Amino acid sequence: MIKNNIKSLMEAQGLTRYRLWKDTKLNRETAYRLYDDPDYIPSKSVMECLWKTYRWQPAQYIFCIPEELTQQAV
C-alpha cells in the first residue's frame, strides 16, 4: 500500500495546507487533497513543484506499507 505523509511533514515544519497551496501555487483542490488524503499520490508535475518549492525528495513524503502488515491490521 503506497501512501503520502505530506500532512506530517508539513506539520513538523509548522506549515498548514493553506501555506502548501500558497507556496506551491498548485490548484487549491490538489494542494488540499495532497495534505488531507494520505492515499493521494501526486503526479510527476506535482512532485516537481514540491521539489522546487521545498526541496523535498519524493522519498520524504511517499512510502510503502507492506501488504502483509496491512492484512494484519484487519
C-alpha positions as semicolon CSV with decimal commas, in nm:
position;residue;x (nm);y (nm);z (nm)
1;M;0,000;0,000;0,000
2;I;0,157;0,329;-0,110
3;K;0,078;0,642;0,094
4;N;0,190;1,002;0,134
5;N;0,278;1,173;0,459
6;I;0,265;1,533;0,339
7;K;0,050;1,636;0,636
8;S;0,302;1,504;0,890
9;L;0,590;1,661;0,701
10;M;0,412;1,996;0,684
11;E;0,304;1,988;1,049
12;A;0,661;1,908;1,159
13;Q;0,769;2,228;0,986
14;G;0,477;2,430;1,126
15;L;0,311;2,463;0,785
16;T;-0,060;2,441;0,703
17;R;-0,243;2,316;0,397
18;Y;-0,319;2,680;0,314
19;R;0,056;2,750;0,318
20;L;0,112;2,447;0,092
21;W;-0,139;2,590;-0,155
22;K;0,008;2,940;-0,148
23;D;0,374;2,835;-0,153
24;T;0,340;2,584;-0,437
25;K;0,079;2,774;-0,640
26;L;-0,088;2,438;-0,709
27;N;-0,460;2,423;-0,771
28;R;-0,628;2,461;-0,430
29;E;-0,810;2,128;-0,458
30;T;-0,484;1,949;-0,542
31;A;-0,291;2,109;-0,256
32;Y;-0,566;2,038;-0,001
33;R;-0,614;1,681;-0,122
34;L;-0,241;1,620;-0,105
35;Y;-0,243;1,744;0,255
36;D;-0,565;1,573;0,368
37;D;-0,564;1,241;0,180
38;P;-0,273;1,004;0,254
39;D;-0,393;0,777;-0,029
40;Y;-0,341;1,053;-0,287
41;I;-0,015;1,001;-0,476
42;P;0,096;1,314;-0,657
43;S;0,173;1,326;-1,026
44;K;0,519;1,394;-1,161
45;S;0,439;1,763;-1,213
46;V;0,320;1,798;-0,851
47;M;0,634;1,620;-0,727
48;E;0,844;1,861;-0,931
49;C;0,655;2,151;-0,777
50;L;0,722;2,017;-0,426
51;W;1,090;1,986;-0,516
52;K;1,111;2,342;-0,650
53;T;0,923;2,486;-0,353
54;Y;1,052;2,288;-0,055
55;R;1,341;2,079;-0,197
56;W;1,162;1,763;-0,083
57;Q;1,268;1,436;-0,242
58;P;0,975;1,201;-0,316
59;A;1,116;0,954;-0,062
60;Q;1,047;1,215;0,207
61;Y;0,671;1,204;0,151
62;I;0,592;0,879;-0,034
63;F;0,621;0,548;0,150
64;C;0,502;0,191;0,120
65;I;0,338;-0,026;0,383
66;P;0,399;-0,394;0,304
67;E;0,080;-0,582;0,221
68;E;0,134;-0,836;0,498
69;L;0,128;-0,556;0,756
70;T;-0,197;-0,410;0,622
71;Q;-0,363;-0,753;0,634
72;Q;-0,261;-0,800;0,998
73;A;-0,438;-0,477;1,091
74;V;-0,773;-0,607;0,963
